[in-house]
Amino acid sequence: MAQARDYSAFFTSLIVHAVILTAMGMVHHHLTDNQPEVAIETIFDDERDQAEFEQVLETNLTVSENLSVTSGGMVSTNVGASTAPAISSQKIETSESLKEPEIKINAGEITAPGDDILGKDLGVGEVTGEVGAVVDGYGTAMSRISKELIRIMREEKIMVVWLFDESGSMKDDQKEIRDNFNKIYSELGIAAKQESKTRARDQTLLTTILSYGAGVHVHTPKPTTDLKEVQDAITKIQEDETGKENMCQTVSATIDKYAIMARKQDRRLCIVVVTDESGDDGAAVEEVITRAKRSKSPIYILGRESVFGYPYARQIWRDKKYNLPFWIQINRGPETAFPESLQYDGLHGRWDAFSAGFGPYEQVRIARETGGIFFVLPGKEATLAGAGSADKRQFRFQDMKEYQPLLLSRRDYDASRSASKFRTAIWKVIVTLNPHLDKQLNVRELYYPIKKKEFYDIGSKEVPKAIRAMGLLQKSVDILESIKPLRAQEKSPRWRAAYDLTLAQCLAYRVRLFQFCLAMDNHAKNMPPLKKKTNNVWHVRRVPKMLPPDEQQVKLTKVSVKHLDEQLKKAEVQYKFVMKEHPGTPWAQRAGYEMRQGFGMTFVDDYRSPLYDQKRKEIKVPKF
């Protein structure tokens, strides 16, 4: 009993400090501002008058018998295309080496045709491409790619280089593409009979298969017209165990080598990238665009949608020998040059996988600026983990049209964001509440020890982190509420939605962390018996039911049930505002999830296999 009183006194003392810090948080403070700032501006400005449409491609796995070919890359039929001049970029000195491209950057400018000539058929590489062709699978995407190649082949021969991501998560995708490759060759055969310009040319299409991870591997020694050789090459792609996906470096090096080869043969170089990640070298995106524009090489990307406002997703991998599941982190976003949402979920870094409705920023920008297409492959991914991974991963175009991310260079994004006091304040909150930058924001949720003494030792380290986070949240609420009058002046629906959701989360997470402190105090005083004798850990669980403070807690913290209810209602009102103001969008989806998840906290017992510790050195967890 004495020990239990000690635990109670300790946690109650911490809660008292939490209230004091919260009160201090009401005083104005400046949030940390030592991170690089970014900016964004809407493509729906006063100068934009080009109508846009979405095209959801129909599923068609059979070879077409009557091709309808239209000139592509002039007016996009999908989300986010633009007829505005291309933004300033960077010029790169090209490298002749495919294996080890060396990149030197010299500042410069590249411009696209003006509005007065965009109505002409300018050809590949002269106009922006499509950033969100929604397809039902690789078969549909392959059919669309074949039509794009046919369009180019009306004027010149082609060399197509396919770049496959070597991560283990891509094995099934590679097989599906290999099985659908005959669709491209068959439809191109039809085109050769229909087009007089094509009929006179021998070996109009050459194909090369490459794969990449940390390095680049060539699987067809020479560009080929042999379908079986192409399919066999895809089969031979090995998994890269480093977990690295240097997409930008690979594309740049591919252009360096194959653009010269294609030019010598009087061919157009086209590149198709197949990947489920955004890559590890996204800082080099402008180098890729510069090289591709210089060689007039369109880049098509078959990929997955980004995680909403977050760089990472997680895939489940299960050890075959011991059947132990592991969550493996992959790069999957965000959809913007820099995240526009909190990276924090009220206890630690995010573990969710909610869809952004758009592809990863680097990939979509590359496709758009080079005259290619980014194919959004919807549908459930069997190995994707986290909240939202099983949800419908395609939003209605009508709901998302106004919320398209800007595909500016990061430099221009930074300048635009920095010019707005409203956006700057939101960005400061996002940076300050980023657990990837501030590790003390990560409060333990899983695997607390069963024994009371060990539980106390761990809990005594986690509660102070929760108290500190409450103080940062209070400061964040103050800053967000101080810029509320500026919300009506913000033209971008994306940034208004970012403000609305961020404010709701900051309000709710204060309540959640206080509930965590109450749950910890109650559990230390009244640790219940295990529901199963075999269980060996405690987890913190988020539940709708709120924990009321007991008499001693009310006396010491001055926080009553009424006060908690007021805080909860304020957070709920803001979440409901998000769902009403931004229906059918990722912001509304996230708000609904937070509401359903609840704001209360409790401890539950569970079982964790000892093999995780005993056999961990033996288990070789892959890197995707």
N, C-alpha and C positions, 0 to 999 in steps of 0.2 A: 504493500500500500504506500509506503514511504517513497519507493522508487517511482510509482505511478504519479504521486503528487509532484515529484521533481520534474518528470516529463511534462506534466500539465503546466507547471509554473514556467518552465522554459519556453514552451510554445506560446503560452499566453503572453509572455514578455515580448516575444518576437512580434506577435500580432499588435501589441501596444505600439511598438516601434513602427509598424506598418502604418498605423493611423497617424502617427506623428509625421512620418515622411510624406504621407498623402497630403496632410495639411500644409507642410512646407512646399509641396508641389504646386500649391495654389499661387505661390509667388512666381513672378515671371522669370524664366530661365531661357537661355539660348541652347538649342540642341546642338550636338556635335556637327561640325561642318567641315570636316577634314577629308571627306570623300569626294571623288570627282563628280561634279554635277552634270546633269544631262538635261536636254530640252526636247520638246516635241511641239509640232504645230500641225493643225488639221489640214487634210487635203480637201476638205469641204470649205475652202475659203471663198472670198468674193470673186476671185479670178477664175474659178473652176466652173465650167459649164458643160463638160462632157457627161452625157448620161451613161449610167453603168447598169449592167444587168448581171445576174448570176446564171450560170449554166450548170445544171446538175446532169452529168453525163449518164446516159442509160447503160445498164449492164448489157454487154453483147460480147459473148465469148466465141462467136463463130466468125469465120472469115467473110468480109463484106464482098458482095457480088456487084455492087453498083456504087462506086465511090462518089461522094459529093465533096469536092475540095474547095475550100475558101481560103483566101489569103489571110494569114494569121499575123498577130502582132501589131495590128493597126488600131483597132478599137477593141478593147478587152470586153469580154462578156462576163467577167467575174469580178469578185470583190477586190477593190483596191487599185485597179489599173488607173493610169493617169496619162493625160496628153500633155502635161506640163513639161517644160524642159528639164533635162536631167540635172541633178544637183552637182556641185563641185565635188571632185574626187581626188585621187592621188595617182601620179604617174609612176610606173615601176620599170626599172631596168630589167629586161627579160633575161632569164637564165636558160642555157642550153641543156642543162642537166635535168633529167627526170628523177633521178634517185635522190639527189641532194640539192634542191633548188635554193639558191642564195638570193635573197630579196633585199634590194636597196631602195629606199623611198625618197623621191624628190617631189616636193609639193608642186602641184600644177592644176589645171582645170580641164575638164572634158564637158562638152555641151552636146545636147541632142537637137534634132531639128525643131524649128519653131512651129507655132500653131498654124502658120500660113501654108505649110507644106505637109502637114500630117495626113491630109486626105489622100495623098498619093501612095502607091504601093512601093514603099521605100526599101523593102527587103529586110532580111534578118539583121539584127544588131543595130538598127537605126531607130527603132521605136520601143517603147516599153512593152513587156510581156504580161502574162496573166499570173496573178498571185494566189489564186485559190480555185482551181478547177476541181470541183468536188466529184470524185469517182467512187464507184461501188467496189472496186477491186483492181488488181493489176491488169486483168484482161481488158477492162475498159480503158485504162490508162495507156496500155500498149496500142490499142486501136487508135487512140487520139494521137499518140506519138507518130504512128505510121502516116497519118494524114498530114501532120506537120512536115515530115520528111518528104512526102510526095509534093507538097507545096514548094519546097526548096528545090526538089529535083526537076521541077518544070523549067528551071533556068540553069542548073549546074549539078555536077556530080557531088556526092557527099561521102565524107568519112565520119562515122559515128563511133565515139569512144564511150563505152559504158563503164562507170566507176561504181563498184560494189563495196559497201561498208563490210568489213570483215568481222564485226562483232558477232558473238554467239547468238544474239537475239535475232539475227537476220537470216538464219539458215532456212527457215520455212519460206521467207519471202524470196530468197534466191531460187528455191525450187519452183515456186509458182511462176516466177518470171521466165525461167528456163523453159517450162512447159508451155508458156504462151508466146515464146519467141517466133514460132512458126507463123503466128498471126501477122506479124510485121512483114516477114518475107513474102507470105502469100499475097497480102494486099498490095505490096509493092510490085509483085508480078503482074497483077491486074492493071496497075497504073501504067506499067511499061507497054501494055497493049493499047491503052486508051490515049496516051499522050505521045504525040508525034516527036516532040523534043526529046522525050525519054527513050523512045524506041531506037533512036539512032546512036545511043550511047551504050558502050559495053561496060559491064561491071559498074553500074551507076552507084551502087551502094557498097561500101566497104565497112566492115565492123571490127572493132578491137575491144577486147575484154580486159579490164584492169580491176584490181581490188586494192583497198587501202585500209590501213590501221595506223600504226606508228610510222610505217613506210609504205611504199607502193610496190605492187607485184603485177607483172605483165603475164597474162595467160594465153594470149595469141601472139606468137613471135612476130607475125606480120598481119596487117589488116586483111580480112578474109571475106569471101562471099559465101563460104560453106556453112550452112545452117547447123549441121551436125558438129562441126568444129567449134562453133560459137556455143552451142549447148553443152558440149563436153568441157569447154573452158570454164563455164559457170559452175559446173559440178565440182571442178577441181579447187575451187576457192577454199582456202584454209582459214580457220578461226585465228584471229590475232589475240594473243593472251595478254598483251600489255594493257588492253582496255582503252587505248588511245585511238581517236578518230580525227586525224589531221586532214579534214575535208578541204579547207581553203588552200593549204599548201599543195595538196594533191592536185586539185583542179588547176592551180597556177602552173605547176610543173607539167601537167598534161598538155596545157595550151602551149607552153614553151616548146615541147618536143613535137607534138602532132600537128600544130598549126603550120610549122615549116614543112613537114612531110605532106600535108594536105595541099599546101600552096604549090609545091613542086609538081603535084599531080593534077593541078587545076581543079581542086575540090574544095568544098565548104566543110569546115570542121564543126560538128555538133557534139555536144557532151550530154550524157544522161547520167545523173547521180541517183543511186538507190540506197537509202539509209533511213533508219528510224531514230537518229540522233542529230542534234544540231552541230556537233563537232566540238573539238577542244581548242581550236585556233580561230575563233570567230573574230578576233581583232584584225585579221588579215582579209576581211571581206572586201574592202575597197580595192585591194591589190587584185583580187580575182576579177572584179568588175572591170577594172582598167585593162587587164590583159584580154579579157573576153571581147570588150568593145574594140580594142585595137585589131584583133584578128577576126572580128565580126562573127564570133562563135556563140550561138544561142546555147543556154544551159537549161536543161529540163531536169527537174528534181521530183522524184517519187518518194514522198515522206509522210510523216505523221504530224498531226496538229500539235501545237505547243501546249504545255501546261499553263493554265491561266496565271499570268503575271509572275511566273516562277521558273528558275533555270532548270530545275531537276524533276525527274520522275523516278520511279523505282519499279523494278521488275523482280518477280519471285523466281528464284532458282532453288531447286531441291537436290540435295546431295543423294546420289543413288544408293550409296552403301548404308547410310544411317537414316535416310529419309528425313533429313532435317531441312526445313525451308530457310532461305536467306533472302533478305531484301537487298538488291543490288542497285546502287544509284547510277542513273544515266543522265546525260545532258539532253534536255528536250525543250529548251526555250530560253528566255521568254519570247513572246510574240512582238515585243518592242525592243528598241535599241538598248534600253535599260528597264528593269522591272518598274511597273506602275502600281503594284499592290504590295501589301505587307508580306514579308517573308516569315512572319511570326504567327503562331496560331493560338496564342494565349498561354502556352506552357513552354514551347520550344519551337524549333524550325518546323516548317510545314512538312507533312507526310502525305498530303493529298495528291490527286492526279486529275483535278477538274480541267476540262478542255477550255482552251482560249478561243476556239472557233476559227483560229488562223494558224498558219504554220510558223515555225521558228524564224525569228527576224533575219538572221544571216541568209538562210536558204531562200526565203521569199524575196528578199531584196536582190539577191543574185539573179533569180529567175526573172524578176521584173525588169531589172536594168539591162539585161543581156538579150531581151526579146524572147525568153523561154517561157516555160510554164511551171508553176509549182502545183503538183497534184496532191490534194488532200485526200488521204485514204482513210475513210471513216470506218466505223465498226469496232466491236469489242476486241481488245487484245488480251489473249488468254493469260499472259504472264504479267500484265500491268497490275500494280498493287496500289493500295491506298484509297481513301474516300474519293468517290467520283470516277473511279476506274471502270465501273460497270454501268455508268450512266450513258445516256444517249449522247454521242460525241459529234453531233452536227446541229448547229443552230440555224434557224430560218434566216434567209438573207434579208428579208424585210426588217427583221428585228435588229440585225447586226450592221446594216448598211452605214449607219451614222457612227458606229463605234470602231471603224477600221483603224488599225495602227498606221502611223506614218512610217514610211520606209525611207526616211532621211538617213544620211550618213550620221554616225555617232557625233561627229563634230558639230554638224548643223543642228542635230537634236539637242545637244548640250546648250548651244547658243539660244535656241528657241525657248527651252525650258527655263534657262537662267533669266530670260527677259521678263518672266512672269512671276510676280510675287506669290500668286495663288499656287502655281505649280511648284515653285521653289519650296514653299512651306510643306507641301505634301511629300516632296522628295526628301526633305530633312527628316520627317517622321519615319519614312520608309528606311532610311539609312540608320537612324538611331535605334529602331526596333528590329534590326537585322541580326539574328542569332549567328549568322555565318561570319559577321564582323565582331560581334560581342558575344563570346561563348558563355558569359554569365547569364544570358537570357534563356539558356537551355535548362529548364527545370525537369528533373527526372520524373517520368511517368510510369515506367515499367520496372519490374524486377526488384522491388524492395524486399529485404530479408524478412523471413518469417519470425525469427527470434526477436524479442522485444529490445534487447540491448543493441543488437546489430541494426535493427530498424531505427532506433534512436540515433545512432551514430550517423547513419545516412541522412535521416530526416533533418537533423540539426544543421546539415550543410545545404539542404535544398530550400528550407524556409527563408533564410536570408536572401537567397537569389530571387525568390518570389516577391519579397518585400521591396527589393531594389527595382524589380520590373514594374511593380505598382507605381512607384515614384516616376519612372520614365513614361508610363502610360498617362499619368496625370498631367505631366508636362506636355505630352503630345496632344491630349484633349484640349488643353489651354490654347495651344498654337492653332489647332484646327478650328476651334470656335472663334478665335480672333480673326481668321480670314473668311469667316462665313459670309460677310457682306460682299466679298469678291466673287462668290460662287455664281451669282446672277450675271456677272460680266464675262464669265468664261464661255467661250464659243464652242469649245470641244466637248461633246457628250462623254468622251472617254475620260477626260479629266474631271468632269463633274461627277461621273460614276465613281472614279477613284476616290474622290473626296468623300462622297456619301458613304461608301463601304468602309473606308479607313476610319472615319469617325465612329461608325457603328461598332466596329471591331474594338477600337480603343476603349469605348465605353463598356462593352461587354467583357473584355478581358480583365478590366479592373475587378469586376464582380467575380469572375472565374478565379483569379488569383487569391482574392480574399476567401473564397470558398475552399481553395486548396489549403490555406492556413488553418481554417476551421476544421477541415477534414483531418489534417495532420494532428491537430491538438486532440480532437475527439478519439482518433485511432490510438494515439499514444496513451490516453487515459483508459479507454475501454476497448482494448483490442479483442475482437470477437473470436470464437473458436473457428477453426477451418471447416469449410463445408465438406471437403474431402481430406481424409488423412494423408493422402499421397501428395497433396498440393504443397508447394515449397517456396512460393513467392507471393508478394502483394503487388497489385497494380492500382494506380489511380484511374478511376473511371469518371467520365463526364456524363452526368445524368440531368434530366429535367428538374428533379426535385431539389430545392435549395435547402441547405443546412441552416437552421436558425441558430444564432449564437445563444449559448446558455447564459444564466444569470451572471456568472463570474466573468464571462467574456464581454457581456454587455457593459458591466460595471467598469472593467478595465479599458476597453476600447472605445466606449461611448457610441458603438455602432449597434443600433437596434434592428429588430425585424422590419420595422416600418422604413428605416433608412435603406436597408437592403432592397426592399420591395420598390422603393423609389428609383434606386439605381438600375434595377432590373427593367422596370417599365421604360425608363429613358432609353436603354439599349434596344429594347424590343421595338419601340416606336421608330427608332432610326433604321433598324433592319427592315421593318415593314415599308418605310419610305423608299428604301433602295429597291425593293421588289415592285413597288407601285410605279416608281419613276423610271426604272430600267427593265421592264418585263422582257422575258425571253432572251436575256443576255447572261454571260458568265457572272456578272456582279449580282444579279438577282438569284442565280443558282447558288452562289456561295452564301448569300444572306439567308436563303431558305435552309441550307445545310446547317448553318450556325444556330438558327432558331430550333431546328429539330434536335440538334445535338444537346441543347440545354446548357445551363450555366452553373448547375450544381456539381459538386465533386464528392466522391466516396471511394473507399478502398474495397477491393475484392480480391479473394485469394485465387491462385491459379497454379498450374504446373509448368515448370521449365525443365527440359531434358538436361540432365547432367552431362550428356555427351557434347553439348556445345562447348563446355570447358575441357572435358577429358580428351576429346578427339579433335579439338580445333586446329592443332598443328598438322594433323593428318589430312584434314579436309581442305582441298584446294578450291576455294571459292573463285569463280571466274570474274574477270572484269569486262563489263559490257561497254 
